[in-house]
């Protein structure tokens, strides 16, 4: 993965933020586990992604844009109903989006 500038300070880093800002952001948001993204969620999301790729190939169905091909590693699990709003961990209730579409969507639906 190439180095990119940290979104907060501009320092070269892997990912969106340097380690210091990543830690500060995680502290403010709560950890993955605290937000409900347990190992059970990760397993369900991986299963949903694998099912999607087997049926459609590495294609993001798009969010507010047409379906588009992506690298399979860019696909993520997304909730039909957010975990914070009581959404289930069931794989059939997990949508698949690329990281870009998932970030654009946020918690809008």
ABEGO torsion letter per residue (X at the ends): XBBBBBAAAGBBBBEABBAAAAAAAAAAAEBAAAAGBBAAAAAAAAAAAAAAAAAAEBBBAEBGBBBBBBBAAABBBBBABBAAAGBBABAAABBBBBAAAAAAAEAAX
